[in-house]
Amino acid sequence: MIESYVEILNIDELLNRKGLSINQWGHQADFFDGNLDTDWVSYQIAIIGINIDEENATYPNCSEAPNLIRQAFYKLFNWENNVKLIDVGNVKLGENVQQTYQHLAYVIEFLLQNHIIPVILGGTHDLTYGQFMAYENQGEPIKMVVVDEKIDLFHPDEVNNSNSYLYKVLAHQPNYISSFNHLCHQNYLVDPEMFTTLQKFHFSCHRLGEFKTSFKRIEPLVRNADAISIDIAALRSGDAPGQKNTSPHGLTGEEACQLARYTGFGENVSSFGVYEYFPKNDLNNQTAQLIAQLIWHFIDGYSARRYEYPELFEEEFLKYVAVIDEGQELHFVKSKFDEKWWIKVPVMDGDNIESYELVPCTYEDYLNARDKNEIPDRWLQHFIRLSK
């Protein structure tokens, strides 16, 4: 059971709850106490901490991160009466890092089986591998999104885990990733070979600059994801100074919170991890407060989820067709209730269309197809990947 893999949290040692309003999360959340009769199915979201040290001793460790984030989060006010949250404590560390991944995977898998979304507070970014492993026994391929200023795709034999975990994720057997989006990298921090490697897998990479002119472009990329992993280094250091390697560029705090809300709103998102917070590099716990606000916005998005499936509820959607110069038709679908768009991608079996997959897209994709005869990159990527 889960109690074998977590350290029970004594919230009163972290927080003076007597000084909190009844509407602050410190009073609104429940805290797992090891009770075997816990009514897990009554919860929608769970907080998990993992207080593992950075393997590279030249950097300040981040083992204090989860509890500092908790201290900031539980002071925030809960506006969502339809969300019930439980804090399950911190994952017990294993005898080695691989065993720690397995402990984390077991706890996440347990929560997924009970239809609870885990919010993971790291810990270094290689813990994403444990988050990924939790889906191995789910029986379905998953869609994964990583938000990071770099692409951590070095070979594990060459560098430490936090810079090589993606290699382990993508090389894992059996392979159960059906879609992978890497968001917000900065080209001058990335080896071109990393980018090329992801493209060879027909996975999607998007630079930070793509979202600076219109941040709404990021929403379709997280909408259908199952697992979301955010490296706090994706944020500019002025907003989140508690990083291992500070950078003047990155997402702003406001953009990161908008991203967290989009993520919570995504109806398939079933795990959300925030990693690489290094408290010793922080200023006045500013980064802990920002991560706490990311969690708040994730919950805010979750509370507003609409389960929209165009193929099931056709009357709630509008259909559009754009004809490309060659006579090819691209079919788009738009929700009547919000600005969500999808593009219809055929799944080919040889020369025959076997089925279709609806891929989230933007209104801009539709306009470019209609007015400029441009086939969206996301259509091409999915078409190649889905074809047999």
TIVOTOR-82379 format. One record per atom (N, C-alpha, C): residue in three letters; x, y, z. Coordinates in pm, whole numbers, plus 50000, padded with zeros to 5 digits. Example, Ala and Ser with C-alpha at 12.3 -4.5 7.8 and 13.67 -1.06 7.14 Angstrom:
2
ALA513194943150780 ALA512304955050780 ALA513204967050780 SER512854977550708 SER513674989450714 SER512905000350787 
This chain:
388
MET500844987950000 MET500005000050000 MET500875012650000 ILE500245023849976 ILE500965036349959 ILE501735040450085 GLU501245036650203 GLU501885040950327 GLU503305035250341 SER503615024950266 SER504955019050272 SER505975027450193 TYR505495036550110 TYR506385043950020 TYR506425058850047 VAL505715063450150 VAL505715077850180 VAL506025080350327 GLU506625091750352 GLU506845096350489 GLU505685105450526 ILE505005102150634 ILE503845109850677 ILE504265124050712 LEU503515133750663 LEU503835147850685 LEU503105153050809 ASN503845159750897 ASN503225166751010 ASN503115181450971 ILE501965185150920 ILE501805198550866 ILE501955209250974 ASP501625205751099 ASP501715215651206 ASP503155218851244 GLU504095210551202 GLU505505213951220 GLU505995223551113 LEU505275224151002 LEU505655233050892 LEU504925246350895 LEU503725246250951 LEU502815257550933 LEU502005260051059 ASN501875272451094 ASN501015276251206 ASN499595277951153 ARG498855266951152 ARG497515267451094 ARG496525275151179 LYS496855277251306 LYS495955285051391 LYS495855299451344 GLY496895303851275 GLY496875317651225 GLY496285319051087 LEU495765308251032 LEU495205308550897 LEU493695309650899 SER493165315650794 SER491725316050773 SER491225302050738 ILE489975299450767 ILE489385286650736 ILE489365284150586 ASN489455294850504 ASN489395293650359 ASN490765292350294 GLN491835292450372 GLN493155290250315 GLN493415275350302 TRP494245271650204 TRP494435257550173 TRP494965249450291 GLY495635255950384 GLY496125248950502 GLY495015242550583 HIS493805248250577 HIS492635242450643 HIS491755234650545 GLN491845238050418 GLN490975231750319 GLN491465217950276 ALA492795215950278 ALA493365203150236 ALA493305192950348 ASP493345180150311 ASP493515169250406 ASP494945164250398 PHE495415157950506 PHE496785153250513 PHE496785138450550 PHE497375130350462 PHE497385115850483 PHE498135112450611 ASP497505104450696 ASP498095100950825 ASP498415086050837 GLY498395079050723 GLY498685064850724 GLY497465056050743 ASN496295061950756 ASN495065054450778 ASN494745045650657 LEU494665032550680 LEU494415023150571 LEU493005024550515 ASP492125031150589 ASP490735032550545 ASP490465046150478 THR491535053150439 THR491365066050371 THR490475064450248 ASP489505073250235 ASP488555072750124 ASP489175079750003 TRP490075072749935 TRP490845078849827 TRP489965083949714 VAL488895077149684 VAL488085081049568 VAL487365094349588 SER487415099749707 SER486765112649732 SER487655124449694 TYR488915121649658 TYR489855132449627 TYR490075133449476 GLN490355145749431 GLN490665147949289 GLN492155150849266 ILE492805156849363 ILE494205161049347 ILE494985157349472 ALA496245153249453 ALA497115149849567 ALA498475156849550 ILE498995161749659 ILE500355167349661 ILE501335156449702 ILE502415155049625 ILE503495145849660 ILE504795153749663 GLY505565152449770 GLY506895158349775 GLY507945147649756 ILE509095151549703 ILE510205142149696 ILE511485149949723 ASN512035147749842 ASN513125156149891 ASN514485149549869 ILE514775147149741 ILE516055140949705 ILE517085151949677 ASP518345149349713 ASP519415158849688 ASP519915157649544 GLU520425168849495 GLU521105168749365 GLU522355160049375 GLU522555151349277 GLU523715142449280 GLU525035150049267 ASN525005160849191 ASN526235168449172 ASN526455177549292 ALA527465174649371 ALA527665181649498 ALA528105196049481 THR528445200249358 THR528865214149339 THR527695223749341 TYR526465218549336 TYR525285227149339 TYR524585226049473 PRO523925236749516 PRO523115235749639 PRO522025225249621 ASN521735217749726 ASN520725207249709 ASN519325213049710 CYS518385204749665 CYS516985209249660 CYS516105200249745 SER516675194049848 SER515895185049931 SER514855192450016 GLU515075205350041 GLU514125213050122 GLU512965218350041 ALA513055216849908 ALA512095223449819 ALA510635220049849 PRO510245207249859 PRO508815204249874 PRO508165211149995 ASN508845211150108 ASN508225216950227 ASN508165232150222 LEU509145238450157 LEU509095252950141 LEU507955256950048 ILE507735248949944 ILE506615251549854 ILE505295249649928 ARG505225239150009 ARG504015236950089 ARG503715248850180 GLN504735253950247 GLN504525265350338 GLN503915277150264 ALA504325279050138 ALA503755290050059 ALA502365286550007 PHE502185274249960 PHE500885270649900 PHE499755270550001 TYR499995265050121 TYR498915263550217 TYR498465276750278 LYS499165287650244 LYS498715300850286 LYS497805307450181 LEU497715301250064 LEU496865306849958 LEU495405303049983 PHE494505311249931 PHE493085309149954 PHE492475299749849 ASN491605291149895 ASN490895281749807 ASN489575287949763 TRP489415289249631 TRP488175294349575 TRP487345283249510 GLU487845271049513 GLU487215260249436 GLU486555250049528 ASN485265251449547 ASN484535242349636 ASN484355228449577 ASN484605227149447 ASN484405214149382 ASN485685205849376 VAL486765210349441 VAL488035203049438 VAL488415198849580 LYS488675186049596 LYS489115180849725 LYS490555175949710 LEU491435180849797 LEU492875178549784 LEU493405171449908 ILE494355162249885 ILE495025155549996 ILE496525156349974 ASP497275158750080 ASP498735158550077 ASP499175144950132 VAL499845136950047 VAL500215123450090 VAL501585122850156 GLY502285134450163 GLY503605134450225 GLY504715133650124 ASN505915129650170 ASN507085128750084 ASN507415114150053 VAL507795111849928 VAL508165098249887 VAL509445094049959 LYS509445081750010 LYS510645076550075 LYS511735074049971 LEU512955078050005 LEU514055076149913 LEU514515061549917 GLY514935056549803 GLY515445043049795 GLY516915042349826 GLU517465030349818 GLU518885028549842 GLU519735034249730 ASN519135036049614 ASN519795042549502 ASN518745050349423 VAL519185058149326 VAL518265066949256 VAL517235059049177 GLN517615047549121 GLN516665039349045 GLN515535034549135 GLN515855030749257 GLN514815026349350 GLN513915037949391 THR514495050049400 THR513685061849430 THR512695064549317 TYR513145063349191 TYR512215064549078 TYR511055054649093 GLN511385042449131 GLN510355032049145 GLN509375035249256 HIS509875040749367 HIS508985044849476 HIS508025055749427 LEU508585065749359 LEU507755076649308 LEU506715071149209 ALA507155062249120 ALA506255056549021 ALA505115048849089 TYR505435041549194 TYR504395033849263 TYR503345043149325 VAL503805053849391 VAL502865063049455 VAL501975069749350 ILE502585074149239 ILE501795080549134 ILE500805070549073 GLU501285058349047 GLU500405048148989 GLU499215045349081 PHE499455044649211 PHE498375042449307 PHE497325053549296 LEU497795066149287 LEU496875077349277 LEU496125077149144 LEU496815073949035 LEU496145073148905 LEU495045062648907 GLN495315051448971 GLN494305040748978 GLN493065045249054 ASN493235055049143 ASN492105060549218 ASN491585073549157 HIS492005076249032 HIS491525087948956 HIS491865101049028 ILE493035101249090 ILE493545113249158 ILE494735118649079 ILE494775131649056 ILE495875137748983 ILE496985141249082 PRO498175135149068 PRO499285138849155 PRO499975151549107 VAL500265160449201 VAL501095172249177 VAL502425169549248 ILE503485167649170 ILE504765163449224 ILE505665175549245 LEU506195176849367 LEU507095187849400 LEU508495182249418 GLY509395185149319 GLY510775180049326 GLY511655189349404 GLY512865184849416 GLY513535173949345 GLY514035178049206 THR515085170649163 THR515695173549035 THR514855168248920 HIS515145173348799 HIS514255170848686 HIS514285156348640 ASP515325148848675 ASP515365134848636 ASP514255126748701 LEU513605132248805 LEU512475125448867 LEU511295124148772 THR511355131448661 THR510355129748555 THR510315115248509 TYR511465108448515 TYR511515094348474 TYR510605085848564 GLY510595088648694 GLY509685081648784 GLY508245085048755 GLN507965097648722 GLN506615101848684 GLN506175094148559 PHE507075092948463 PHE506785085648339 PHE506545070848365 MET507365064748450 MET507255050348478 MET505915046548539 ALA505255056148605 ALA503975053348669 ALA502905049048569 TYR503095052248442 TYR502085049348341 TYR502305035848272 GLU503375028948307 GLU503735016848233 GLU502655006248237 ASN501945005348348 ASN500934994848363 ASN499514999748336 GLN499395011748279 GLN498065017348255 GLN497365011048135 GLY498155004848047 GLY497554997847934 GLY497275006547813 GLU497615019447819 GLU497375028547708 GLU498615036947685 PRO498925040347559 PRO500025049547533 PRO499715063347589 ILE500745070747625 ILE500515083747686 ILE501115094947602 LYS500595106747625 LYS501125118947565 LYS501835126747675 MET503035131447645 MET503875137647747 MET504345151447701 VAL504395160947795 VAL504885174347768 VAL505955177747871 VAL507095182647822 VAL508165187547909 VAL508395202347878 VAL508485210447982 VAL508755224747968 VAL510125227348030 ASP511065231847948 ASP512445233147996 ASP513195242447902 GLU514185249547957 GLU515005258347873 GLU516015250447790 LYS516305237947830 LYS517225229247759 LYS516525216347722 ILE517165208447635 ILE516665195147602 ILE517615185147666 ASP517165178447771 ASP518025169947853 ASP518125155947793 LEU518825155047680 LEU518845142747603 LEU520255136947590 PHE521145140647681 PHE522485134847678 PHE522405119947714 HIS523395112447672 HIS523445098247707 HIS523775096847854 PRO523105087747927 PRO523345086348072 PRO524785083148108 ASP525545077348015 ASP526945074248044 ASP527835086648039 GLU527315097547983 GLU528135109447963 GLU527945119948073 VAL526715121448122 VAL526415131948219 VAL525485126648326 ASN525225135148428 ASN524365130748538 ASN522905130148494 ASN522065124548579 ASN520695121248541 ASN519835133048502 SER520025144548567 SER519135155748540 SER519335161448400 ASN520425157948334 ASN520645162348196 ASN520465151048095 SER520085139248142 SER520005127748052 SER518725119748067 TYR517805124148153 TYR516625115948182 TYR515755113748058 LEU515735123547965 LEU514895121847846 LEU515375110147761 TYR516665107847760 TYR517185096247688 TYR516575083447744 LYS516505082647877 LYS515945070747942 LYS514445069647915 VAL513755080947911 VAL512325080847884 VAL512055075947742 LEU512775081647645 LEU512495078447506 LEU513025064747465 ALA514055059947537 ALA514625046847505 ALA513985035647585 HIS513065038947673 HIS512455028947762 HIS511685018447681 GLN511835006047724 GLN511094994947663 GLN510264987947769 PRO508964985647743 PRO508284989447619 PRO508075004547608 ASN508015009047485 ASN507805023347460 ASN506295026147457 TYR505835034547547 TYR504395037247552 TYR504105052247543 ILE504995059647476 ILE504735073747448 ILE504185074847306 SER502985080047293 SER502395081947160 SER502655096047107 SER502935105347198 SER503155119247157 SER504045125947261 PHE504975134247213 PHE505885141247304 PHE506085155447253 ASN505835165347340 ASN506075179347308 ASN507095185147405 HIS508145191047352 HIS509125198047435 HIS508925213047411 LEU508645220447518 LEU508265234547505 LEU509265243747572 CYS509445255447510 CYS510135267047570 CYS511655265547580 HIS512245257047495 HIS513715256747497 HIS514255269447432 GLN515505272547465 GLN516205284047410 GLN517375278847326 ASN517365281847197 ASN518285275447103 ASN519755276547143 TYR520155288047198 TYR521565289947231 TYR521995281447351 LEU521055274847417 LEU521375265847528 LEU521265251047489 VAL520945248547362 VAL520625234947318 VAL521575230447208 ASP522125218547224 ASP522905212247118 ASP521975208847002 PRO522265213246879 PRO521375210346766 PRO521085195546748 GLU522015186846790 GLU521785172546776 GLU520595167846861 MET520385174546976 MET519245171047061 MET517935173946989 PHE517885185546927 PHE516695189646852 PHE516445180046735 THR517505176846663 THR517385167946547 THR516925154046588 THR517425149246701 THR517035136046749 THR515535135346776 LEU514985145646843 LEU513545145746871 LEU512745146346741 GLN513255153946643 GLN512555154646515 GLN512545141146444 LYS513625133446459 LYS513675120246395 LYS512615110946451 PHE512255113046578 PHE511185105346640 PHE509805110846603 HIS509785121746525 HIS508555128846489 HIS507875134646614 PHE508725138546709 PHE508245145646827 PHE508375160646802 SER507685168246883 SER507545182646859 SER508405190746956 CYS509145200446901 CYS509975209646981 CYS509575223946948 HIS509375232047050 HIS508935245747028 HIS509775255347113 ARG510395264947045 ARG511225274847113 ARG510385284247198 LEU511035289847297 LEU510385299847381 LEU509815311247298 GLY510575315847197 GLY510155327247118 GLY508855325347043 GLU508475312747016 GLU507225310146945 GLU506005314747025 PHE506155315547157 PHE504995318647242 PHE504985333147290 LYS506065340447264 LYS506165353947318 LYS505215363647248 THR504935361547120 THR504025370547049 THR502565367147078 SER502295354347103 SER500925350147138 SER501015337847226 PHE500845339847356 PHE501035328747448 PHE499935318247434 LYS498805321847373 LYS497725312147354 LYS498145300447266 ARG499245302347189 ARG499715291547103 ARG500135279247182 ILE500435281047309 ILE500915269847390 ILE499775260647435 GLU498555265947437 GLU497425258247493 GLU497155245247419 PRO497105244947283 PRO496825232147217 PRO497895221647242 LEU499115225947275 LEU500215216647294 LEU500135209347427 VAL499385214747522 VAL499235208147652 VAL497835202347671 ARG496915205547580 ARG495515201947601 ARG495285187047613 ASN495915179247529 ASN495665164747527 ASN496705156747603 ALA497625163447672 ALA498715156347739 ALA498195148347857 ASP498925137747891 ASP498665130048013 ASP499585134648125 ALA500895135348096 ALA501895138848196 ALA502585151948159 ILE502645161248254 ILE503305174148235 ILE504465175148333 SER505635178948281 SER506825180648365 SER507435194348337 ILE507555202448442 ILE508095216048427 ILE509395217348504 ASP510445221548434 ASP511705225248499 ASP511625240148528 ILE511825243848654 ILE511675257948692 ILE512675266848620 ALA513725260748561 ALA514695268348483 ALA514085273848355 ALA512895269348317 ALA512205274948201 ALA511725289148227 LEU511725293348355 LEU511315306848391 LEU512555315748400 ARG512395328448369 ARG513535337548380 ARG513895339248526 SER515175341148550 SER515675341148688 SER515165352948768 GLY514795363948702 GLY514245375248775 GLY512935371948843 ASP512185362648785 ASP510915358348843 ASP511075346248934 ALA512045337648900 ALA512265325448979 ALA513775323549000 PRO514335330849097 PRO515795330149117 PRO516295316949176 GLY515415308649230 GLY515835296349295 GLY516125285249195 GLN517065287749106 GLN517425278349001 GLN518875274049017 LYS519225262948954 LYS520605258148957 LYS521485267048870 ASN521015269948748 ASN521755278548655 ASN520825289848613 THR521005301548669 THR520085312548641 THR520295317848501 SER519195322448441 SER519215327948305 SER518315340248301 PRO518735350748229 PRO517905362948224 PRO516645361248140 HIS516595350648059 HIS515445348647970 HIS514635336548014 GLY513385336347971 GLY512505325348004 GLY511065330048017 LEU510215321148060 LEU508815324748087 LEU508755334748202 THR507835343948195 THR507565352648310 THR506715345048410 GLY506615350348530 GLY505745344148629 GLY504315343348582 GLU503845354048517 GLU502465354248468 GLU502255343648361 GLU503225342348269 GLU503095332248164 GLU503115318048222 ALA503975315948321 ALA504045302648384 ALA502725299248452 CYS502105309048517 CYS500805306548581 CYS499715303948477 GLN499795311048364 GLN498835308448256 GLN499025294448200 LEU500295290348185 LEU500575276748140 LEU500015266548238 ALA500205268848367 ALA499685259548468 ALA498165258748460 ARG497505269948435 ARG496045269748424 ARG495605262148298 TYR496275264648186 TYR495975256948065 TYR496125241948093 THR497175238548166 THR497445224548197 THR496325218548282 GLY495915225848386 GLY494815220948468 GLY493525219448390 PHE493345228348293 PHE492135228248211 PHE492135216548112 GLY493325211548078 GLY493425200447984 GLY492775187948039 GLU491755183047971 GLU490905172748031 GLU491595159148044 ASN492735157147977 ASN493435144347988 ASN494605144748085 VAL494995156448130 VAL496175157648216 VAL495935150248347 SER496805140548376 SER496625132248494 SER497805132648590 SER498885139848555 SER499965142348651 SER500675155148612 PHE501165162348714 PHE501745175648695 PHE502925176948790 GLY504135177948734 GLY505335178748817 GLY506095191648796 VAL506605197248907 VAL507445209248901 VAL508765206048970 TYR509855207548897 TYR511145202848945 TYR512215213848940 GLU513365210649001 GLU514585218848994 GLU514485232049070 TYR513775232049182 TYR513795243749269 TYR514905241849372 PHE515845251349374 PHE516995250849464 PHE516885262249566 PRO516385259249686 PRO516105269749785 PRO517305278549821 LYS518505272649822 LYS519655280649863 LYS520005291649763 ASN519475290749643 ASN519685301249544 ASN518525311249540 ASP517505309049622 ASP516305317249617 ASP516485330349693 LEU515585339749667 LEU515585352649736 LEU514245354149806 ASN514265354349939 ASN513045356350018 ASN511935346449982 ASN512345334049949 ASN511375323449912 ASN510485327449793 GLN511005336149709 GLN510215340949594 GLN509835329549501 THR510765320549474 THR510485309449382 THR509495299649443 ALA509615297149574 ALA508655288449641 ALA507255294249629 GLN507135307349645 GLN505825313749633 GLN505285312649491 LEU506185314149392 LEU505735313249254 LEU505275299049221 ILE506015288949265 ILE505595275149241 ILE504265272349310 ALA504095277749431 ALA502805276349500 ALA501685282249415 GLN501955293449350 GLN500945299749266 GLN500705291749138 LEU501745284749089 LEU501525275648975 LEU500535264749014 ILE500705259149133 ILE499785248749180 ILE498375254449192 TRP498275266449247 TRP496975272949263 TRP496285274449127 HIS497045278949026 HIS496465280848893 HIS496145267448826 PHE496935257248852 PHE496615243948800 PHE495255239348855 ILE495055241148985 ILE493785237149048 ILE492645245648993 ASP492915258548973 ASP491895267448917 ASP491485262648778 GLY492465258648696 GLY492135253248564 GLY491365240248574 TYR491805231448664 TYR491125218548682 TYR489655220548718 SER489375230048804 SER487995232148849 SER487085236648735 ALA487695241948627 ALA486895246848514 ALA486925237448395 ARG487395225248415 ARG487485215748304 ARG486135213348238 ARG486175213148104 ARG485025208948025 ARG485455196847945 TYR484755185947957 TYR485125173847885 TYR484495174347747 GLU485315179247652 GLU484835181647517 GLU485445171247422 TYR484585163447359 TYR485015153447264 TYR484205155447135 PRO484795162447036 PRO484025165846915 PRO483405153946846 GLU484075142246851 GLU483515130646781 GLU482325124746854 LEU482135128546982 LEU481015123147059 LEU479855133047070 PHE480175145947073 PHE479135156147094 PHE479135165846975 GLU478785160746859 GLU478925168446736 GLU478115181246737 GLU476975181146805 GLU476105192946802 GLU476735204846874 GLU477765202546954 GLU478395213347030 GLU479605219346957 PHE479815215246830 PHE481005219546759 PHE480665224246618 LEU481475233646570 LEU481355238746433 LEU482435232446348 LYS482125229746221 LYS483075223346131 LYS483465232946019 TYR484755232945986 TYR485285241645881 TYR486175233345789 VAL486235237245663 VAL487085230545566 VAL487935241045496 ALA489255238545491 ALA490185247045417 ALA490735238845301 VAL490675244545179 VAL491145237545061 VAL492515243045022 ILE493515234245022 ILE494865237944983 ILE494955237844830 ASP495965244644774 ASP496105246144629 ASP495965233044552 GLU496575222544606 GLU496555209744536 GLU495175202944541 GLY494205209444603 GLY492875203744613 GLY492675195644739 GLN493705194844821 GLN493585187344945 GLN492715195045044 GLU491825187945110 GLU490955194045210 GLU491485191245350 LEU491545201845430 LEU491895200545571 LEU490635203745652 HIS490275194745742 HIS489035196245818 HIS489365200945960 PHE488675211446000 PHE488855217446133 PHE487555216746211 VAL487675216646343 VAL486515216446432 VAL486735227046540 LYS485685234446573 LYS485765244746678 LYS484625243046777 SER484965244646906 SER483935244047010 SER483045256447002 LYS481765254447028 LYS480835265847034 LYS480965273547165 PHE481625267547265 PHE481635273547397 PHE482905281347430 ASP484005278447359 ASP485245285547386 ASP486055286147256 GLU487335289547266 GLU488165291447147 GLU488995279147113 LYS488585267447155 LYS489345255347125 LYS489105250846981 TRP490205247846913 TRP490175242746777 TRP490875229246770 TRP490445220846674 TRP491105208146644 TRP491245206946492 ILE492235199446449 ILE492375195946307 ILE492305180846295 LYS491655176346189 LYS491425162046168 LYS492575156146087 VAL493285146346146 VAL494445140246080 VAL494115125746046 PRO494235121745919 PRO493935107845883 PRO495015098245931 VAL494595086645976 VAL495515075846011 VAL495515066145894 MET496665064945827 MET496755057245704 MET497255043045729 ASP496665033645658 ASP497155019945651 ASP497455017245504 GLY498715019845466 GLY499045019545324 GLY498405031345254 ASP497595028445152 ASP496915039245079 ASP495505041745131 ASN495115034345232 ASN493745035445283 ASN493695043145414 ILE492625051045430 ILE492395058245555 ILE491725048645653 GLU492425045545761 GLU491905036045861 GLU490975042945959 SER491355055346000 SER490555063046095 SER491075077346094 TYR490565085346186 TYR491025099146200 TYR491375101846346 GLU492305110946366 GLU492605115546501 GLU492425130746505 LEU491765135446608 LEU491585149846625 LEU492745155346706 VAL493485164646646 VAL494685170346707 VAL494395184846744 PRO494615188846869 PRO494405202846906 PRO495235212346820 CYS494655223446782 CYS495355233346701 CYS494855247146739 THR495205257246660 THR494825271046689 THR493975276646574 TYR493315287546602 TYR492585294946499 TYR493555299746392 GLU494765303146435 GLU495805307446341 GLU496125296446240 ASP496145283746285 ASP496365272546193 ASP495295272346084 TYR494055274446125 TYR492955274446028 TYR493095285945929 LEU493395297945979 LEU493535309545889 LEU494675307545790 ASN495805302145838 ASN496945300045749 ASN496625289545642 ALA495845279545678 ALA495445269545580 ALA494465275445479 ARG493515283245528 ARG492485288945441 ARG493025299845349 ASP493845308845405 ASP494265320845332 ASP495635319645269 LYS496505311045324 LYS497875310245274 LYS498225296545216 ASN497245287745213 ASN497465274145161 ASN498585266945234 GLU498695269245366 GLU499735262945445 GLU499175251045523 ILE499845239645507 ILE499495228045590 ILE500195229545724 PRO499465229645836 PRO500105231745967 PRO501155221045997 ASP502245225346060 ASP503295215946098 ASP502755204746185 ARG501825208146273 ARG501295197846365 ARG500525187146286 TRP499865191046175 TRP499185181146091 TRP500205171746028 LEU501305177345974 LEU502325169245908 LEU502995159746007 GLN503335164746126 GLN504005156346226 GLN503125144646267 HIS501865147446293 HIS500975136746335 HIS500665127246220 PHE500555132446098 PHE500285123945982 PHE501415113845963 ILE502665118545970 ILE503815109545954 ILE503865099346068 ARG503655104046190 ARG503765095146305 ARG502645084746307 LEU501445088546260 LEU500305079446268 LEU500235069646152 SER500935072646043 SER500855064345923 SER501615051245942 LYS501075040545886 LYS501695027345900 LYS502465023745772 
